[in-house]
Amino acid sequence: MKAFFRLVLLALVLLAVAMVSALTAMRIAIHGREVAVPKLVGMTPQEAERATSAAQMQIVVERQYYSQDIPEGKVMSQLPEPGTRVRRGWEVRVAQSLGPQRVAIPDVVGQSERAADLNIRRRGLDVGGIAEIEMPGTAADQVISQSPPANASGVSAPKISLLITTAAQPQAFVMPNFVGQTLGNVARVLQDAGMKLGPVTMAAQATAGGTSVPQGGAAASPQVAPSSTIVSQNPVAGQKILAGSAVSLVVTP
């Protein structure tokens, strides 16, 4: 029995040694694939490409900025920082200098989005973020603000962000329940809410194909009186409806 326990203990010791050895080998293999990020700031794109290739890494020019201190075309910042250890094949993202600002920022306020885009790009600039805003009384698709403003100096990036007006969306309502109310009362409610009274049909006629009464004629029709009671509606209660939409009703005398 003691011999059996000794064999089990020996097996456990051998297993622990094997696991430690495997972990150590894995750690050595992982660290063996790591490289230090070279310093790229101040290099030309060609020099930075050669430096990253030698370290078995890749370079990605992510942004471009104006700079008074770093000559045009040279790397002005990088990520990861120099000396950081990363896996081989890692991407180093850099920002490239455009040199001092030499392009005047155009004034595109009052132009359409397309006209502003053309005006910006033909100067070698890019359109940055575009935000939209509803402004009652102002035409849609019109630039009302830009950043940086026209003729700005000391600009960091060759991009202009725009604020553009957009067409106002129709007001939305939740369709109320008109069943059981009189036609005359509902017609006034619809008019006050900016909606339209659509076809009004007698319940008996609706089962046989119906005779519709056009908008404005329901109250004056001898067949459909304002005191008629609504028994069904379309759209149904609870449904979303936009201002200006027509509401069809089925009534009983």
trRosetta pair geometry for C-beta under 8 A, 3 or more apart (Angstrom, degrees):
i j d omega theta_ij theta_ji phi_ij phi_ji
1 4 5.6 -50 -156 28 34 115
1 5 6.8 30 150 -15 65 102
2 5 5.8 -54 -151 37 37 109
2 6 6.3 39 151 -21 68 104
3 6 5.6 -53 -149 35 33 113
3 7 6.5 35 152 -21 65 103
4 7 5.8 -55 -154 33 31 111
4 8 6.6 30 150 -18 65 104
5 8 5.5 -52 -148 36 36 112
5 9 6.2 36 153 -19 68 105
6 9 5.7 -54 -146 38 32 111
6 10 6.2 34 154 -20 65 106
7 10 5.7 -53 -147 36 31 112
7 11 6.4 33 153 -21 64 105
8 11 5.7 -55 -151 34 31 112
8 12 6.5 30 152 -19 65 104
9 12 5.7 -54 -150 35 32 111
9 13 6.5 33 152 -19 65 104
10 13 5.7 -53 -149 35 33 112
10 14 6.3 32 154 -17 66 106
11 14 5.8 -55 -147 38 31 111
11 15 6.3 34 153 -21 65 107
12 15 5.6 -53 -147 35 32 114
12 16 6.4 33 154 -20 65 103
13 16 5.8 -53 -149 35 31 110
13 17 6.4 31 153 -18 64 105
14 17 5.7 -53 -148 36 32 112
14 18 6.4 34 153 -21 64 106
15 18 5.7 -54 -149 35 31 112
15 19 6.5 31 153 -19 65 104
16 19 5.8 -54 -149 35 32 110
16 20 6.4 31 155 -17 65 105
17 20 5.9 -55 -148 38 31 109
17 21 6.3 32 154 -19 65 108
18 21 5.7 -56 -148 38 30 112
18 22 6.3 31 154 -21 65 106
19 22 5.7 -54 -147 35 31 111
19 23 6.4 30 156 -17 65 106
20 23 5.8 -56 -148 38 31 110
20 24 6.2 31 155 -19 65 107
21 24 5.7 -55 -147 37 30 112
21 25 6.3 29 155 -18 65 107
22 25 5.8 -55 -147 38 30 110
22 26 6.2 31 154 -21 65 106
23 26 5.6 -54 -146 35 31 112
23 27 6.3 31 155 -20 65 105
24 27 5.8 -54 -148 35 31 110
24 28 6.4 30 154 -17 64 106
25 28 5.7 -54 -148 37 31 111
25 29 6.3 32 153 -21 65 107
26 29 5.7 -55 -148 36 31 111
26 30 6.3 31 154 -20 66 105
27 30 5.8 -52 -146 35 31 110
27 31 6.3 22 159 -9 65 108
28 31 6.1 -60 -144 44 28 103
28 32 6.0 35 154 -29 64 110
29 32 5.5 -54 -146 32 28 116
29 33 6.9 22 156 -17 61 104
30 33 6.2 -64 -160 33 32 104
30 34 7.1 35 145 -30 64 103
31 34 5.5 -46 -153 18 44 119
33 87 5.8 6 127 -143 104 80
33 88 5.4 -102 179 7 79 106
34 85 4.7 36 167 174 125 104
34 86 6.5 161 -148 84 83 16
34 87 6.0 -60 -100 -92 63 42
34 88 7.4 -148 -110 -30 17 73
35 55 4.9 150 150 -176 143 93
35 56 6.2 148 -23 53 158 97
35 57 6.7 -139 80 -46 135 108
35 85 7.0 171 84 -146 22 67
35 86 6.7 -31 61 65 70 66
35 87 7.8 45 19 169 81 15
35 88 5.5 79 -6 -82 118 75
35 90 7.8 -157 55 22 100 115
36 55 7.2 -101 70 -139 55 131
36 82 8.0 40 160 179 95 60
36 83 5.7 -23 -167 -141 110 35
36 84 7.1 139 -153 70 61 30
36 85 5.6 -39 -91 -90 61 69
37 55 7.3 117 -123 145 32 163
37 57 7.2 72 -116 -72 70 173
37 78 7.6 175 160 134 127 130
37 80 5.0 -169 -36 83 165 104
37 81 6.9 124 79 92 138 34
37 82 5.7 -138 102 -126 93 35
37 83 6.4 -35 57 31 83 21
37 84 4.6 13 13 55 124 83
37 85 7.6 -138 -10 -76 79 21
37 86 6.1 49 -55 10 100 114
37 90 7.6 -75 -87 91 99 134
37 92 6.0 137 -146 -98 112 124
38 51 4.5 -131 94 165 155 115
38 52 6.7 -139 38 -76 117 54
38 54 7.7 51 -37 69 150 106
38 55 5.6 -162 -21 -31 108 145
38 57 8.0 -170 13 38 95 138
38 82 6.5 -24 153 -131 24 92
39 42 8.0 10 144 35 100 104
39 78 7.9 169 -151 36 44 147
39 82 3.8 11 -82 -106 76 146
39 83 7.9 20 -59 -29 88 77
40 43 5.1 -80 -167 29 60 126
40 48 4.4 59 -152 -125 112 106
40 51 6.2 -178 -95 76 84 143
40 52 7.3 9 -84 -50 129 101
40 59 7.2 148 -125 -118 157 127
40 75 4.7 -34 136 100 93 167
40 78 4.9 103 54 -67 113 150
40 82 7.5 -176 5 -78 65 100
40 92 6.6 133 -13 138 149 142
40 94 5.9 -85 109 -96 140 138
41 75 5.3 -121 -112 109 36 99
41 76 6.5 39 -140 -159 89 16
41 77 6.5 20 -99 -95 110 26
41 78 6.0 -125 -53 -5 84 107
41 82 7.7 -90 7 -37 101 122
42 70 7.2 -123 -98 -135 58 106
42 74 5.8 -9 -156 173 27 129
42 75 6.6 -38 21 65 26 84
43 47 3.9 -133 -168 92 107 117
43 48 4.4 141 100 -56 131 82
43 51 6.7 -86 -116 -1 171 139
43 74 6.4 155 78 -153 24 85
43 75 5.2 11 54 19 77 117
44 47 4.7 92 50 9 77 102
44 48 7.0 -146 89 -4 37 88
44 73 6.0 3 -134 134 82 107
44 74 5.9 -59 -85 -101 49 71
44 75 7.9 -164 -95 -11 5 84
45 48 5.7 -57 -143 41 30 110
45 49 6.2 36 156 -25 65 106
45 59 7.9 170 -155 116 72 143
45 61 7.0 -26 -115 -64 115 132
45 73 6.7 -87 -12 180 97 86
45 75 7.5 129 -79 -51 53 91
45 96 7.0 1 -71 -112 102 132
46 49 5.6 -52 -148 32 30 114
46 50 6.6 27 154 -16 63 104
47 50 5.9 -54 -150 36 33 109
47 51 6.3 31 153 -19 66 107
48 51 5.7 -54 -145 37 33 112
48 52 6.3 25 160 -12 67 107
48 59 5.4 115 137 -124 105 165
48 75 5.4 101 -71 -38 144 139
48 94 6.6 -35 -173 -17 157 170
49 52 6.3 -60 -146 41 26 103
49 53 6.1 27 156 -20 63 111
49 59 5.8 -116 -95 34 57 136
50 53 5.8 -57 -144 38 29 112
50 54 6.4 32 157 -22 64 106
51 54 5.9 -54 -151 32 28 111
51 55 6.7 12 154 -3 61 109
52 55 5.8 -65 -149 48 35 103
52 57 4.3 -92 -168 83 87 94
52 58 6.2 90 148 -135 132 5
52 59 4.5 170 10 -43 162 99
52 92 5.7 -139 -110 28 130 128
53 56 7.4 31 -176 -82 35 28
53 57 7.5 -109 -69 55 21 56
55 88 7.8 -155 148 -121 66 77
56 88 4.2 -8 113 -154 124 106
56 89 6.5 -34 148 -48 89 54
57 86 7.4 71 -107 82 125 120
57 88 6.9 -120 -70 -150 66 50
57 89 6.7 -137 -115 -66 48 2
57 90 5.2 -28 -130 64 102 74
57 91 7.3 159 -180 -96 89 19
57 92 5.8 53 147 -16 131 106
58 89 6.9 14 -10 -168 102 47
58 90 7.3 -157 32 98 79 33
58 91 4.9 -33 77 -105 102 67
58 92 7.0 177 87 20 47 72
59 91 7.5 137 -107 -160 14 66
59 92 5.3 -28 -108 68 66 96
59 94 6.2 -6 -166 3 99 121
60 91 5.2 15 -7 -174 120 115
60 92 7.1 168 23 79 74 43
60 93 5.0 -28 72 -105 102 68
60 94 7.1 156 77 21 48 73
61 64 7.4 28 167 -62 109 87
61 94 5.8 -40 -107 73 56 90
61 95 7.7 98 -159 -120 68 21
61 96 5.2 1 -148 -24 116 123
62 93 4.5 26 -27 -169 133 105
62 94 6.7 151 14 60 87 34
62 95 6.4 -52 64 -78 88 65
63 95 4.5 -19 73 -118 93 94
63 96 7.5 -176 95 25 46 69
63 157 7.2 -53 -178 -120 111 120
64 95 6.8 166 -91 -169 25 74
64 96 4.9 -28 -107 69 80 90
64 97 7.5 97 -157 -159 74 2
64 98 5.2 78 165 -50 106 106
64 157 7.3 116 89 -141 61 79
64 158 6.6 -13 98 19 107 112
65 76 6.5 -96 57 62 111 151
65 95 5.8 18 3 168 108 123
65 96 7.8 155 24 78 65 42
65 97 6.6 -41 72 -114 73 49
65 98 6.4 -151 97 10 24 99
65 156 5.4 -27 -153 169 107 76
65 157 5.4 -54 -111 -88 73 70
66 97 7.7 53 -157 -162 19 69
66 98 5.1 -52 -90 67 54 108
66 99 7.0 -38 -145 84 66 36
66 100 6.5 40 -172 -161 102 22
66 101 4.5 11 -145 -63 156 82
66 155 6.0 78 21 89 144 72
66 156 6.0 -154 45 -156 91 24
66 157 7.1 -151 3 -77 84 20
66 158 7.0 115 -42 -51 96 81
67 70 4.3 0 118 43 150 89
67 76 5.7 -175 -56 -105 158 150
67 97 4.4 -61 29 -137 130 109
67 98 7.0 130 12 47 78 59
67 99 6.6 -56 59 -115 74 13
67 100 7.3 -77 85 -71 37 43
68 100 5.4 53 -104 -96 62 89
70 74 5.4 -130 171 77 101 113
70 76 4.6 173 54 -99 168 102
70 97 4.1 -149 103 -76 110 156
70 99 7.8 -119 95 -92 61 46
71 74 5.2 67 69 1 81 124
71 97 6.5 112 87 95 31 142
71 99 6.2 -3 -170 -95 42 93
72 97 5.8 -133 -115 114 30 93
72 98 5.9 1 -127 178 88 27
72 99 3.1 -30 -64 -38 96 115
73 96 6.7 -22 -154 -177 26 110
73 97 6.7 -32 32 71 25 84
73 99 7.7 13 -6 -39 67 100
74 96 7.2 160 85 -153 22 72
74 97 5.2 1 60 31 71 120
75 78 6.3 22 170 -57 127 102
75 94 4.8 -46 -138 -176 111 136
75 95 7.3 108 -159 71 64 47
75 96 6.1 -51 -100 -101 49 63
75 97 7.5 154 -141 -6 1 89
76 94 7.9 126 43 177 53 89
76 95 5.3 -56 63 96 94 95
76 96 6.7 119 7 -147 92 14
76 97 4.5 107 -45 -57 121 94
77 94 6.7 163 86 -154 50 62
77 95 4.6 19 50 36 95 111
78 81 7.1 127 91 -110 90 34
78 82 7.2 73 74 -48 132 76
78 92 5.8 -1 -168 173 112 105
78 93 7.0 149 -156 83 58 47
78 94 4.7 -21 -101 -101 79 85
78 95 7.7 -141 -68 17 41 69
79 92 7.2 163 80 -162 39 62
79 93 5.0 -17 63 64 93 96
79 94 7.7 179 22 -79 64 42
80 84 3.9 -88 147 60 133 154
80 86 6.1 162 17 -44 149 132
80 90 7.7 -10 8 147 119 139
80 92 6.7 -82 33 -118 68 82
81 84 5.3 106 63 -30 70 114
86 90 4.0 4 133 -35 132 168
87 90 5.4 128 67 -51 67 102
98 101 7.8 50 101 -88 115 52
98 158 6.4 97 -54 -33 175 121
99 102 7.4 9 101 -19 108 112
101 153 6.7 167 81 -152 141 61
101 154 7.1 -133 12 -67 145 12
101 155 5.4 107 -104 47 149 90
103 123 5.6 124 -169 160 123 104
103 124 5.9 -137 -94 67 152 110
103 125 6.3 -177 124 -56 149 101
103 158 7.0 54 49 -129 139 105
104 123 7.6 -94 64 -158 66 142
104 151 5.9 -12 -165 -108 99 61
105 125 7.7 88 -118 -85 64 162
105 148 5.5 -82 -121 89 165 104
105 149 7.0 101 112 102 140 35
105 150 5.6 -168 107 -140 93 33
105 151 5.8 -122 58 -32 89 16
105 152 4.9 9 22 33 151 83
105 155 6.5 128 -59 -51 124 150
105 160 6.7 139 -151 -90 100 120
106 119 5.3 -137 111 151 158 110
106 120 6.5 -143 44 -89 122 57
106 123 6.1 179 -27 -21 118 155
106 125 7.9 -157 11 28 100 144
106 150 6.4 -40 145 -124 24 91
106 160 7.9 -58 51 -64 80 166
107 146 7.8 175 -144 38 45 144
107 150 3.5 3 -79 -95 84 147
107 151 7.4 -10 -52 -16 96 88
108 111 4.8 -72 -173 34 74 128
108 115 7.4 168 -153 109 99 84
108 116 3.8 91 178 -128 135 97
108 119 5.4 164 -98 77 109 139
108 120 6.6 -30 -53 -52 149 96
108 143 5.2 7 125 81 90 166
108 146 5.7 98 55 -65 96 151
108 150 7.8 166 3 -78 57 101
108 160 7.3 104 20 138 134 149
108 162 7.1 -55 95 -107 129 116
109 143 5.4 -126 -119 113 38 100
109 144 6.6 46 -149 -154 92 19
109 145 6.7 26 -107 -89 109 23
109 146 6.0 -124 -60 -4 85 107
109 150 7.4 -92 2 -33 104 118
110 142 6.6 -18 -148 -171 29 102
110 143 6.5 -38 20 68 24 86
111 115 4.1 -123 -180 92 113 117
111 116 4.5 146 92 -59 122 84
111 119 6.7 8 139 2 176 143
111 142 7.4 157 84 -148 21 62
111 143 5.3 8 58 23 70 119
112 115 4.6 89 52 11 82 103
112 116 6.8 -150 87 -6 39 88
112 141 5.1 13 -143 143 90 101
112 142 6.5 -50 -96 -95 51 51
112 143 7.5 133 -160 -12 4 87
113 116 5.9 -59 -147 39 27 111
113 117 6.2 31 154 -24 64 107
113 130 7.3 52 -138 -144 119 137
113 141 5.6 -87 -3 -160 99 84
113 143 6.9 134 -83 -56 53 91
113 162 7.1 136 -123 122 80 155
113 164 5.3 17 -77 -119 105 153
114 117 5.6 -53 -148 33 30 114
114 118 6.5 27 156 -15 64 104
115 118 5.9 -55 -149 37 32 108
115 119 6.2 31 153 -20 65 110
116 119 5.6 -57 -144 39 31 113
116 120 6.2 29 158 -19 66 108
116 127 7.6 94 122 -103 96 119
116 143 5.0 92 -64 -40 151 146
116 146 7.8 -163 -157 -88 133 128
116 162 6.1 103 130 -107 152 148
117 120 6.0 -58 -148 36 26 109
117 121 6.2 14 162 -10 64 113
117 127 5.5 -33 -119 -50 80 143
118 121 6.2 -63 -140 42 26 103
118 122 6.1 24 165 -21 65 111
119 122 6.4 -56 -143 32 22 107
119 123 7.3 13 157 -11 55 110
120 123 6.3 -76 -168 37 31 106
120 125 4.8 -87 179 84 82 109
120 126 7.1 24 141 155 117 5
120 127 5.6 107 87 -67 154 79
120 160 5.4 -132 -127 39 134 130
121 124 7.7 68 -174 -62 40 11
121 125 6.7 -112 -91 69 31 61
121 126 7.0 46 -99 -104 78 41
121 127 7.3 -42 -55 -24 93 91
124 158 7.0 -56 126 -172 80 140
125 158 4.9 -144 -127 172 71 88
125 159 6.8 160 -180 -96 90 26
125 160 6.0 45 148 -10 135 105
126 158 5.9 81 15 112 88 87
126 159 4.7 -33 78 -103 93 79
126 160 7.6 170 87 19 44 69
127 130 6.7 14 160 -56 117 104
127 159 6.9 35 142 -158 10 82
127 160 6.2 -47 -118 67 49 79
127 161 7.7 99 -177 -102 62 34
127 162 6.6 -29 -154 -6 102 116
128 147 7.9 -68 58 83 138 85
128 157 7.6 89 -84 105 127 125
128 159 3.6 92 -63 154 101 117
128 160 5.9 -170 7 75 97 21
128 161 4.0 -55 79 -70 115 76
128 162 7.8 152 59 -3 75 69
129 161 4.4 8 55 -129 79 113
129 162 7.7 -160 98 35 52 57
130 161 7.1 -159 -70 -160 38 68
130 162 5.1 -2 -116 64 75 96
130 164 6.3 -2 -170 6 97 119
131 161 7.5 36 -2 169 95 105
131 162 7.4 -169 32 97 65 52
131 163 5.1 -19 71 -112 99 71
131 164 7.2 160 83 24 46 71
132 163 7.7 159 -93 -163 19 57
132 164 5.5 -34 -105 75 69 84
132 165 7.4 70 -159 -171 73 10
132 166 4.3 38 -178 -30 119 127
133 144 7.5 -77 57 43 120 135
133 163 6.2 9 2 -179 118 100
133 164 7.6 154 24 80 73 36
133 165 6.2 -52 74 -109 74 53
133 166 6.8 149 62 16 23 90
134 165 7.2 80 -125 -160 25 75
134 166 5.8 -58 -79 70 66 85
134 167 7.6 -14 -118 115 91 19
134 168 4.9 93 -157 -98 122 72
134 169 7.3 -82 -90 4 146 77
135 138 3.9 6 100 32 115 130
135 144 7.1 80 -12 -51 159 163
135 165 5.0 -71 28 -123 110 115
136 168 6.4 33 -86 -62 73 144
138 142 6.5 -126 163 56 101 134
138 144 7.1 9 -179 -78 153 134
138 165 5.0 -127 115 -122 118 161
139 142 5.2 84 84 -27 91 135
139 165 6.7 112 91 85 46 142
140 165 5.5 -136 -127 115 39 95
140 166 5.7 28 -143 -161 99 24
140 167 4.1 -18 -86 -60 149 73
141 164 6.5 -1 -138 178 35 115
141 165 6.8 -63 4 75 18 79
141 166 7.5 62 -56 -105 54 48
142 164 6.7 152 69 -154 30 72
142 165 4.8 3 50 30 85 114
143 146 6.3 21 175 -57 123 100
143 162 5.3 -69 -125 -158 107 112
143 163 7.0 102 -156 69 64 53
143 164 5.6 -40 -92 -96 54 77
144 163 5.6 -64 63 101 84 99
144 164 7.2 143 9 -115 81 25
144 165 5.9 76 -24 -41 121 96
145 162 7.5 144 85 -161 57 47
145 163 4.0 13 56 40 99 124
146 149 6.3 122 83 -110 87 44
146 150 7.2 72 71 -45 130 72
146 160 5.6 -2 -173 179 111 108
146 161 6.9 154 -159 81 57 51
146 162 5.6 -17 -106 -104 79 64
146 163 7.3 -140 -68 18 39 78
147 160 7.0 156 78 -160 39 61
147 161 4.7 -13 61 58 94 101
148 152 3.8 -100 153 46 126 159
148 155 5.1 -116 1 -106 156 112
148 160 6.7 -86 37 -114 62 78
149 152 5.2 113 62 -52 67 112
152 155 5.6 94 107 -63 108 104
155 158 7.5 95 122 -87 125 42
169 172 7.8 -17 134 -29 110 98
170 242 4.2 55 109 -173 133 115
170 243 5.0 -154 -179 45 98 88
170 244 6.3 -88 -143 22 136 115
171 194 7.1 67 58 71 123 149
171 242 7.1 131 77 -159 42 65
171 243 4.3 46 58 -22 89 128
172 240 5.7 -9 -173 -169 117 102
172 241 7.1 146 -157 77 67 34
172 242 5.6 -42 -100 -99 67 63
172 243 7.5 -104 -71 -18 25 77
173 193 6.5 27 -73 180 163 127
173 195 7.6 -80 32 -53 146 127
173 240 7.5 148 78 -155 40 54
173 241 5.4 -28 66 68 90 86
173 242 7.6 150 18 -108 78 14
173 243 7.0 97 -15 -65 107 69
174 238 6.3 -17 -177 -141 100 33
174 239 7.6 148 -157 73 59 25
174 240 6.4 -41 -101 -97 56 55
174 241 7.7 111 -137 21 11 83
175 233 7.7 -178 170 119 125 129
175 235 4.9 -134 -75 97 162 109
175 236 6.7 117 98 97 144 32
175 237 5.5 -146 110 -126 95 32
175 238 6.2 -35 63 33 90 23
175 239 4.6 10 16 57 131 75
175 240 7.3 -123 -15 -67 89 6
175 241 4.9 80 -67 -9 95 124
175 247 7.7 150 -137 -112 111 120
176 189 7.8 -72 53 152 142 143
176 237 6.3 -26 151 -128 24 92
177 233 7.9 172 -148 31 45 138
177 237 3.7 10 -82 -102 78 148
177 238 7.8 21 -60 -28 91 78
178 181 5.1 -84 -169 40 67 120
178 186 4.8 61 -150 -116 129 133
178 189 7.8 -176 -104 67 111 143
178 230 5.0 -15 129 93 97 161
178 233 5.1 90 50 -57 112 150
178 237 7.6 -174 6 -75 62 101
178 247 7.8 97 -1 158 152 141
178 249 7.0 -67 103 -112 141 116
179 230 5.6 -122 -114 110 38 96
179 231 6.4 38 -140 -156 92 21
179 232 6.6 18 -98 -89 108 31
179 233 6.5 -126 -56 -7 79 105
179 237 7.4 -81 0 -33 104 127
180 229 6.6 -16 -146 -170 28 105
180 230 6.8 -41 19 67 24 82
181 185 5.4 -106 171 79 110 124
181 186 5.3 122 105 -54 123 103
181 229 7.4 157 85 -146 21 66
181 230 5.6 2 61 27 69 116
182 185 4.7 86 65 10 90 105
182 186 6.9 -166 90 -5 45 89
182 226 6.4 48 156 152 113 66
182 227 5.5 -48 -144 -143 125 37
182 228 6.7 119 -155 66 70 40
182 229 6.2 -51 -98 -94 55 54
182 230 7.5 159 -133 -11 7 87
183 186 5.9 -63 -146 41 30 107
183 187 6.1 35 157 -26 68 107
183 200 6.6 64 -139 -146 131 143
183 218 6.0 -129 169 147 133 125
183 219 7.1 -177 120 -86 111 71
183 224 6.7 169 -135 167 178 98
183 225 7.3 142 46 100 131 44
183 226 5.4 -137 81 -147 95 40
183 227 7.3 -6 33 45 93 11
183 228 4.5 27 -13 62 125 93
183 229 7.7 -107 -28 -67 80 12
183 230 6.4 133 -76 -56 66 90
183 249 6.8 149 -116 115 92 154
183 251 5.5 -13 -64 -98 118 153
184 187 5.8 -52 -147 30 28 114
184 188 6.9 26 156 -15 61 104
184 219 5.9 84 -102 -113 84 110
184 226 3.0 45 -60 -174 115 108
184 227 6.7 -1 -2 -60 119 41
185 188 6.0 -58 -158 35 32 109
185 189 6.5 31 149 -19 66 107
186 189 5.4 -53 -147 36 37 114
186 190 6.3 38 155 -20 69 104
186 197 7.9 114 118 -107 91 110
186 230 6.1 50 -23 -37 157 144
186 249 7.0 117 108 -91 151 154
187 190 5.9 -53 -148 35 29 110
187 191 6.4 29 154 -18 62 108
187 197 5.2 -2 -124 -74 83 146
187 218 6.6 -170 -84 73 136 128
187 219 6.3 -101 32 -52 172 114
187 226 7.4 -83 18 -128 133 92
188 191 5.7 -56 -148 38 31 112
188 192 6.3 29 156 -17 66 108
189 192 5.9 -58 -147 39 28 109
189 193 6.2 18 157 -12 64 113
190 193 5.9 -65 -145 43 28 106
190 195 4.5 -86 -164 81 83 100
190 196 6.7 -29 157 102 121 4
190 197 5.4 124 86 -63 154 79
190 247 5.9 -133 -115 31 136 130
191 194 8.0 50 178 -61 28 20
191 195 7.6 -91 -65 62 22 61
191 197 7.5 -25 -54 -25 84 103
193 243 7.3 -142 146 -119 75 85
194 243 4.2 -1 111 -157 126 107
194 244 6.3 -36 150 -51 92 57
195 241 7.0 29 -109 134 134 128
195 243 6.5 -115 -70 -143 69 49
195 244 6.8 -83 -114 -17 48 8
195 245 5.7 -24 -137 64 97 67
195 246 7.3 152 176 -100 85 23
195 247 5.9 43 149 -16 129 111
196 215 5.9 -37 179 -112 99 148
196 244 6.7 21 -18 -173 104 40
196 245 6.8 -139 31 110 91 27
196 246 4.3 -41 83 -98 110 71
196 247 7.0 165 82 12 54 70
197 200 6.9 -5 167 -47 107 110
197 215 4.9 139 78 -126 83 87
197 216 7.6 151 65 -37 118 45
197 218 6.4 -100 147 6 140 139
197 246 7.2 1 110 -151 11 79
197 247 6.4 -43 -119 60 42 86
197 249 7.5 -35 -157 1 87 118
198 215 6.7 -33 -105 -68 22 100
198 234 7.9 -68 67 80 143 90
198 246 3.5 93 -69 161 106 110
198 247 5.5 -172 10 70 101 27
198 248 4.2 -57 90 -72 125 66
198 249 7.4 144 65 -2 81 71
199 210 7.9 77 155 143 129 133
199 212 3.6 -49 -146 -145 115 117
199 213 6.7 124 -157 47 59 49
199 214 7.3 -30 -100 -96 64 38
199 248 4.9 6 58 -128 82 100
199 249 7.7 -164 98 36 53 58
200 212 7.0 111 47 -158 41 62
200 213 4.5 -35 60 53 94 108
200 218 4.2 61 24 -111 155 126
200 224 5.3 114 119 -171 124 163
200 228 8.0 114 173 79 124 148
200 248 7.5 -170 -76 -159 40 59
200 249 5.0 -3 -117 66 77 98
200 250 7.8 164 -162 -91 52 26
200 251 6.2 6 -175 0 98 118
201 205 5.6 -130 -175 85 90 109
201 206 4.7 103 129 -74 128 95
201 210 4.2 -14 -147 -155 135 123
201 211 6.7 145 -129 62 82 43
201 212 5.8 -43 -74 -96 93 58
201 213 7.4 179 -73 6 43 83
201 248 7.5 15 2 179 103 100
201 249 7.4 178 28 94 66 52
201 250 5.1 -27 73 -110 92 73
201 251 7.4 155 79 22 40 72
202 205 4.3 79 63 11 93 107
202 206 6.8 -154 89 -19 45 84
202 210 7.4 171 50 -135 64 78
202 211 7.2 12 21 50 98 90
202 223 6.5 -87 -45 158 130 104
202 224 6.5 -140 -63 -84 87 92
202 228 7.8 -102 -106 -146 76 144
202 250 7.6 38 147 -162 9 71
202 251 6.3 -51 -110 72 47 75
202 252 7.2 83 -159 -107 72 39
202 253 7.4 13 -135 -45 110 78
203 206 5.6 -47 -146 23 31 116
203 207 7.3 30 158 -19 60 98
203 231 5.5 27 -85 37 127 148
203 250 5.5 89 -89 163 68 103
203 251 6.7 -117 -33 92 86 27
203 252 4.8 -12 3 -78 131 83
204 207 6.4 -56 -165 27 33 107
204 208 7.3 2 150 6 63 110
205 208 6.0 -76 -154 51 40 95
205 209 7.3 -64 172 73 72 57
205 210 4.4 91 131 -124 92 48
205 211 4.9 -73 -172 15 150 80
206 210 4.5 28 -101 -81 46 112
206 250 5.1 4 -56 -130 157 124
207 210 7.9 111 19 -57 30 80
211 223 7.5 -10 88 121 129 162
213 217 5.1 -140 175 95 92 101
213 218 4.8 116 111 -91 132 69
213 221 5.1 -85 -134 -27 138 159
213 223 7.2 -169 -74 75 128 109
213 224 5.1 -108 -17 21 162 146
214 217 5.0 58 65 19 76 124
215 218 7.5 -27 -132 -13 30 102
215 246 7.5 -101 -68 -130 127 112
216 219 7.9 -61 -176 27 32 95
216 220 7.8 0 146 11 61 117
217 220 5.7 -75 -153 53 51 101
217 221 5.4 64 151 -48 84 102
218 221 6.0 -47 -145 14 26 115
218 224 5.0 -63 -159 110 72 131
218 226 7.7 104 122 -85 87 61
219 224 7.8 -64 -72 109 19 90
219 225 7.7 36 -151 -166 47 36
219 226 4.7 28 -133 -70 88 99
221 224 4.5 36 76 42 124 84
221 225 7.6 -121 81 -64 71 41
222 225 7.6 4 -159 -68 30 84
224 228 5.6 -51 -162 -15 69 155
224 251 6.3 98 -143 61 100 137
225 228 5.3 136 63 -34 67 88
225 253 7.1 57 27 -142 109 73
228 251 3.8 59 144 159 122 137
228 252 6.5 169 -166 77 87 31
228 253 5.9 -58 -113 -117 86 29
229 251 6.1 146 73 -159 36 84
229 252 5.3 -20 62 58 93 86
229 253 7.9 8 19 89 84 18
230 233 6.3 22 175 -59 127 100
230 249 5.3 -67 -126 -163 108 117
230 250 7.2 99 -157 72 66 48
230 251 5.4 -49 -94 -97 48 81
231 250 5.4 -61 64 103 91 93
231 251 6.5 143 5 -123 85 25
231 252 5.5 63 -35 -17 125 101
232 249 7.4 155 86 -158 53 50
232 250 4.4 11 54 45 94 116
233 236 6.4 134 84 -109 83 42
233 237 7.2 79 64 -43 125 75
233 247 6.3 -8 -169 178 107 103
233 248 7.0 150 -161 84 54 56
233 249 5.4 -16 -107 -107 77 70
233 250 7.4 -142 -68 21 38 75
234 247 7.1 161 81 -162 47 58
234 248 4.4 -8 60 60 101 104
234 249 7.8 -158 26 -70 70 33
235 239 4.1 -114 164 76 125 140
235 241 5.4 -169 36 -75 144 117
235 245 7.7 10 -5 136 119 141
235 247 6.8 -75 25 -119 70 82
236 239 5.4 93 62 -16 67 120
241 245 4.9 -124 -176 55 98 148
241 247 7.5 21 -154 -78 161 99
242 245 5.2 108 64 -33 69 114
